Amino acid sequence: MTELEKQYASRHYLYYPKGDFPTYLAYGFRPIFLLLAPYIIINIILWSFVFGGYINLPIENTLNWHMYEMIFGVGTAMIVAFFLTGLPELFPSVVPIVGKKLALIVLWWVLGRFSFWFMDYFGVLFTAIINVGLMAYISYLAAIPAFKDRNKKHVSLAYSMVSLVIIQALFFASELKILEINSYEILLLSLILVLVLIFLALRRVSMESINELLEQEKIDDTFLAKSFRYNLVIFCLLLYGFVEFFFPNNSTLAYICFACGASVLAILNDFILKDNNILFKPFVLYIVTTILLTSIGFFFLGFNYLFELNVTNHFRHFITTGTFGMVFYVIMIIVSTIHTGREIFTNLYLTIGLMLIIISTFIRAFIPYYFEYSMILYILSSILWAIPFVIYIKIFFPFLLKPRADGIKG
């Protein structure tokens, strides 16, 4: 790395706290990813055996438990990692949270998982305070610099976080019988609100990683993720989420899903640059595949509503198993590479992981058409979905446990 490149890489770390910190607590993504990858593997495989009736958990509503843990359990960890890592980059005056304070946030997340798994023992109120409290705290950290920023470029992230705090509080209010709203329906709306945050984050992550790739490959061009395309996606997603929540049987849902699919697909136009078409570059294909899978999912949901196929929850796995799985996997790869001071790379094993998530998604989505094999297919798809995160552990844990390769703190 040249001296100029080092200065560019370190500009986000100008306010890095003084002192020596353990490597695994040197930046926000490190301890989160070290815990999250094994947790994802355990969570999804355990769920498949619970769903298949092979294991019983001391939980009254296992479907809500599974959905909540994937949306707000795994999702919150990704949110914490994204903001603790990204805020000093988006707002260079933000002091990175490291050391003991970072450890406390990680323990807070762990306590949230423990309390939710054993909510019948800890009580809904205690569990709500722990889980909603963490999301509210991260929202607070995101909101301060976002609203102080004169240009308000990243204020949408703060608004998105506030929406997730509110919807998570509504879920627990439903569980406490304070509100007469089906908690399952709240989780479905939560899924869309998390998807909104994913696209807000994906726009920023893709710009950083792809521009770094262009610089790495000496391509004299700039990748811009056009905000108007993402704004259209977010509008369509919110329209779908709220129509489904308030009018679940409305016939317009089919056309709204088609609009979601088309708007997501339009994002691919960003990858055709003025002088270069980077659409099919190996690393870029990881991000492109995520976009394609999301678009395909909404098109299938649209056909489901249009022809009244009654397999909404199965086609929804294009979003949960597919989009969420791809986003978790791809963002963990990007962050664990760039923010440990390494050049972006792809290899056969990482690509196999990507393909396994896609295969797992299609298995999950089309299980109704092979009902006699449903239990075997659920378990198989869960194992296939977990393998990419085993690959991640093998390749990236050594990066997470060692100082940055370029010698910069963090």
N, C-alpha and C positions, 0 to 999 in steps of 0.2 A: 504494500500500500504506500502510495506516495505521500509526501508531507501535506500536499493540498487536500488529498482525499481524507487524510487523518483529521485535518481541521474541519472538513465538512461533516465527518462522522461524529466528531466530538462537540459540535455546536449545541446539540441537545443536552449535553451533560455539563454545561457551564456551571450549573448550580448543584452539582452532585455533592452530597454531604461529605464533610471531612471525616476521616477515620478509616479503619479497616473493618470490613464486613465479610462474613463467610460468603463464599461464591454463590451458594444456593439462596442467599438473601441479598445479593448484590443488585438485583433489579426485579420489578414486579412479576414478570412472566416466569422467572426461574422456579420458585417454589410452587407456583400454581400448576405449571405444566408437569412438574415432577410428581405431583399428586393426582392431577386430572387424568392423565393417560391411563394409569392403572384403575382409577375409579370408573372411567368410561367402560373399560373391559369388564370389570366385575359387575357393574350395573346392568349392562345389556345382556350378558350371559345369564345372570341371576334372573332377570325378568323373563327370559325365554323359558326357563325351567319352571318359574312360578306360573306363567301363562299356560304352560303345558300340563300343569297339575302335579309336577314331580317334587316341588318344594312348596311348603307353606310358610308365609311370613306373618308375623303378628301385626298385620295391617288390615283394617276393615275394608277399604276400597283400594285394591291393588292397581286398578287401571288409573285412577287419579294419582296414586303414588308414582307410578311409572311416568306418566305425562309430566307431573310436576318436577320430578327429578331430572328429566331430560331438558325441560324448559328452564326451570329456575335453579336446579341443582348444578348440572353441567353448564347450563347457560350463564349462570351467575359467575362461575369460575372464569369462563371465557371473558365475560364483561369486566371482571376485576383485573384480569391479565391485560386486556386491551387498554383500559383507562390508566392503570398504573404505569404501563409501558409507554402509552401513546401521549398522555398529557404533557410530559416534559418535551416531547417532540412537536406537538401541535402548538404549545405555548412555552417557548424556551425559558421563560422566567420561573416556571413551576419547578419546585424542588422535588426530585424523585423520592418516593417513599421506599426506604431500604432498612435493613437491619431489624431491630426489635419491633419497630412499628409495623413493618411488613409482616413479620412473623405473627403479630397479633391479628392482623387482617386475615391471614391464612387460617389461623386457629378459629377465627370467627366463622369463616366458611365451613370448616370441618364441624364445628359445633352445630351449625345450621343443618348439615347433612345428618348428623347423629340425632338431633332433635326431631327432624322430620321422619326419619326411619322409625323412631320410637315415640311418635306423637301421642299415641294412646296412653303412654306413661307420663310424658312431660306435660301434656295438655296442649290444646290448640293455641291458647293465648301466648304461652311461653315460646312455642315454636314460631308463631307469627312475629313476635317482637325480635327474635334473633334473626330470622330470615329477611323480613321486610327492613329491619334496621340496617343490615349490611347493604342492601340495595339503595336505601335512602342515603347512607353515608357516601357511597360511590357517586351517587347523583349529585350530592353536595360538592364533592371534589371536582366533578366535571363542570358544574354550573358556575363556580366562582370565576375561573379564568375565561370561560366561554362568554359570560355576560360582561366581563371587564374588557374584553377584546373590542377595540374600536370598530372593527369591521364586522364583528359578529359572524365570522365565517363558519364557526363550528357550533353555533347555538342549537342547531337541530339535534345534535347529540344529547344535549342537556334536556331538551323537550322529550326526546325519545325515552330517556332514563326516567323522567318523572312519570311518564305514562306507564312504565313497567312497575314503578313503585305503587302507583294507584291500583293497577289491575291485580298485583300480587296481594295488596291489602284487601281488595274485594274478594279474592279467593278465600282468604282466611275468615273474612266476615261471613261468607257463605257457609264455611265449615262450622263457624260458631253459631249459626242460625240467626245472626243479626240481620242478614239480608235473605230474602226468599228468592234467591237466584241459584240455578243449578251450577254447582262448582265445575262440572265438566264443560259447560258452555263458556264459563269464564276462562278455562284453560285453553279452549279453542281460540278465543280472542287473544289470549296471551301469546299463543303461537304466532299469530300475525304480527303482533306488536314487537316480538323478538325478531321476526323476519325483517321488519322495518329497520331496526337497529343494525341487523346484519348487513343490509345493503348500504346503510350509512357508513359502517365500518369498512365494508368491502371496497367502497369507492376510494377511501383513503389508503387502505393497505395495498390495493392494486396499483395505485399511482406511485407509491413509494417503491414497491418491489420491482415493478416493470421499468420504471425510470432508472433504477439501479442496475437492472439487467441490461438496458440499452447502453448505459455508460460502460458497463463491464465488457460488452461486446463491441465497443467503439462505434456504436450506431449514432449518427448525428441527427437525432430526432427526439421529440418529447411526447410522452404519452399523457393525454389529458382525459380523465374520466368526466365526461360532460355532466354537469349538475342537472341540467334540464331533463336528461334521460332518467336519472335516478329519482328526480322529483316526481316524474310521471309514474314510475314504478311504485313509489311510496303512496301516491294518491290512490292508485288502483288497489293496492294492498289494503289500505285503510278502508276504502269503500267496500271491498269484499268482506273484511273482518267485521265491520259494524252491521252490514246488511245481513250476514249470516247470524250474527248475535241477536239482532232484534227481529229479523224476518227470516228464520231458517228455511222456510219452504217457498221463498219468493222465487218466481221463475226467472227473474233477471240475474240470479246468481251464475247461471251458465255463461251469460254474455260478459259478466264482470270477470269471471275466471279467464275467458278468452282474452279480455283486455289486459289482465295481469300477465298472462303468458306472452302476449305480443309485446308489451312494454318491457318486460324482462329481456326478451330476445333482441330488442332494439339496442340494448347496451353493447352488443357485439360490434356495432358500427364504430365504437371508440377504438377498437383494436386495429382498424385499417387506417394507418397513419398517412400523412401527406406523401411521403416518399417510401414508406415501408409497410408491408402487410405482416404484422407480427402474430396474427391470429393462430398460426399453427406452430409457433415456437414451443418446444417441449415444456418449459416452465409455464409459459402463458396458457397452455392448454389446460393446466390445473384449474386456473381461474375461469377459463372459458367453459370447461365442463361443469363447473358449479352453476354458472348462469344457465347453461343449456338444460341441466337437470331440473332446475327450478321452473323454467319455462314449460318443459314437457309435463311436469307435475300439474301445473295450472290448466294446461290444455286437456289433460285427462280428467281433471275435476270438472271442467266445463262440459265435456262429453257426458260425464256421469249425470250432471244436473239436466242436461238437454234431453237425454234419452231415458232418464229415470232408471239408471242401472242399480241404484241403491248400494253402491260400494264406495261411498264417499270416504269412509275412514280408512279403507285400504289404499285408495289412490292418494290419500293424504300422506302416505308414507313416502311419496316422492319428495315431499317437503321435509318431513321429520328424519326418516332414515337417509334420504338423498341429500337435500340441501344442507340440513344441519350437520350430517356426517361429513360431507365434503368441506364445509366451512370450518368445522373444528379441525379437521385433518390439515387442510391447506394453510390456514392461518397459523396453526402451531408450527408447521414446517417453515413458513416465511419468517415468522418472528424469531424462532429458534436459530435461524441462519443469519439473518441480517443483524439482529441485536446481540449476537455473540461474535460479531466482527468477521464474519465469513462471507465468501462470495456465494451467490445464489447458484444452486445446482439441482440437477435431477439425476436419478439413477433407476435401474430396473426395478429395485425393490419398492421404491416410493411409487413408481408407476403401477406396479402390481397392486399396491394398497389402494390406489385410486380406482382401479378396475374392480376390485373386490367390493368397494362401497357401491359402485354402480350395479353390479350383479346382485348384491344383497337387496338393493332398493327395488329392482324389478321383481325379485322373488317375493318380497313383502307385498308389493302392490297387487300382484296377480294371484295371490293365495286363494281367493274365492273361486277361481276357476280350476283349482286342483284341491278341492276341499278334503278329499279322502287322505291327502298327504299333508294336511295343514300343520299338524304338530311338528312333524319332521322338518317341514320347510321353515317354520318359525325358528326352530333351534338352529338349523343350518344357516339361515340368513343372519342370525345374531352372531354366530361364530365367524362367518365371513366378514361381517361389519366390524368385529373386534380386532381381527388380524392386522389391519392397517395401523392400529394404535400400538400393537406389539412391535411392528416394524419401526414405528416412530420411537418407541422406547430404545430399541437396539441401536438406532442411528444417532438419535439426538440427545439421549441422556448424558453421554460423555461431554457433549457441548455445554449442557446446562450445568454440569458439575465442575467445569473448568473456567478460568477467567477468559475474557474476550481474547480472540486470536490476534487482534490488532493492538493489544496493550492498553486500550482505553478502559476506564472504569465503567462498571455497569454489568 
